[in-house]
Amino acid sequence: MEVQGRIKMIGETQTFGSNGFRKREIVVTTEEQYPQHIMVEFVQDKTELLNSYQVGQQVKISINLRGREWVNPQGETKYFNSIQGWRIEALQAEASGENLPPVPPADAFEPAGDLKEDDHDDLPF
């Protein structure tokens, strides 16, 4: 699965517990009719993938949905979901046309003047 959008926030790397579990969160705002602010977490060595990105950049993030079950001390079962990123890549601005070469004006071309209506080509169609 993938999430695309503009980076709204990149958090600092957080370390938890004695085993050194690391997590870093990023929020991406989708660009659709009803934009969504999607929080994606990167864990362990994947936290370093966010080092070369910055707020405002267009990205595509490959994600996995994760679900956990937890029983609290009162015996109630709770369920938690998370969105975990495992790859991120920058998107180019090709859709906006910013990187396209300029189009020459129509008057930059001369019409062909040596055509004769009596000339026939030999194409079969």
C-alpha positions in Angstrom: 0.0 0.0 0.0 1.1 3.6 -0.5 0.3 7.1 0.8 1.0 10.2 -1.3 1.0 13.8 -0.3 3.0 16.7 1.0 5.0 16.4 4.2 3.4 18.5 7.0 5.6 17.4 9.9 8.6 15.2 10.6 9.2 14.3 14.2 12.4 13.6 16.1 13.5 10.0 16.6 12.2 8.6 20.0 13.9 5.7 21.8 11.9 3.5 24.2 12.8 0.9 26.8 16.1 -0.8 27.6 16.2 -2.6 24.3 16.6 0.7 22.4 13.4 0.5 20.3 13.3 3.5 18.0 10.4 5.3 16.3 10.0 8.4 14.2 6.7 9.9 13.0 5.9 11.8 9.8 2.6 13.5 8.9 1.6 13.6 5.2 -1.3 15.7 3.9 -3.0 14.1 1.0 -4.0 16.2 -2.0 -7.6 15.2 -2.8 -11.0 16.7 -2.5 -11.0 16.1 1.3 -7.3 16.2 2.3 -6.3 13.9 5.1 -3.4 14.3 7.6 -2.0 10.8 7.8 0.6 9.9 10.5 3.0 7.2 9.5 5.6 5.8 11.8 9.1 4.5 10.8 10.7 2.1 13.3 14.3 0.9 14.1 16.7 1.4 11.2 14.0 2.8 9.0 13.9 6.0 11.1 17.0 7.2 9.2 15.1 7.2 5.9 13.5 10.5 6.9 16.8 12.4 7.3 16.9 13.6 3.7 13.3 14.9 3.6 11.8 18.2 4.7 8.4 19.8 5.4 6.6 20.8 2.2 8.1 18.1 0.0 5.9 15.8 -2.1 6.4 12.2 -1.2 5.2 8.7 -1.8 5.4 6.3 1.3 5.1 2.6 1.1 3.2 1.4 4.2 2.0 -1.7 6.1 -1.1 -1.6 8.3 -0.4 -3.1 11.7 -2.9 -4.2 14.4 -2.4 -5.2 18.0 -4.5 -6.7 20.7 -3.9 -5.7 24.3 -5.6 -6.8 27.5 -5.5 -4.1 30.2 -5.2 -4.8 34.0 -9.0 -4.8 34.3 -9.2 -7.7 31.8 -10.7 -5.6 29.0 -9.4 -6.3 25.5 -8.3 -3.3 23.5 -7.2 -3.1 19.8 -4.8 -0.6 18.3 -3.9 0.1 14.7 -0.8 1.8 13.3 0.5 2.7 9.9 4.1 1.7 9.5 6.3 3.1 6.7 9.1 1.0 5.1 10.1 3.2 2.1 9.8 6.8 1.1 10.5 8.5 -2.2 10.3 12.1 -3.4 7.8 12.9 -6.1 8.7 15.2 -8.9 6.6 18.1 -10.0 6.0 16.7 -13.5 2.2 16.8 -13.0 2.3 20.5 -12.6 4.2 21.0 -15.8 7.1 22.8 -14.1 9.8 20.6 -15.6 8.4 20.6 -19.2 10.3 22.4 -22.0 8.7 25.6 -23.3 6.3 25.3 -26.3 7.4 27.4 -29.3 4.7 29.9 -30.6 2.7 28.8 -33.6 4.1 31.6 -35.8 7.6 30.1 -35.4 6.7 27.6 -38.1 6.3 28.4 -41.8 3.6 26.7 -43.8 4.7 24.4 -46.6 4.2 26.3 -49.9 5.4 23.7 -52.4 2.4 21.4 -52.3 0.4 20.7 -55.5 -3.0 19.2 -55.4 -2.2 17.1 -58.5 0.6 15.3 -56.6 -0.6 11.9 -55.4 1.2 9.7 -53.0 1.5 6.0 -53.6 0.1 4.8 -50.2 -2.6 2.1 -50.5 -4.9 3.8 -48.0 
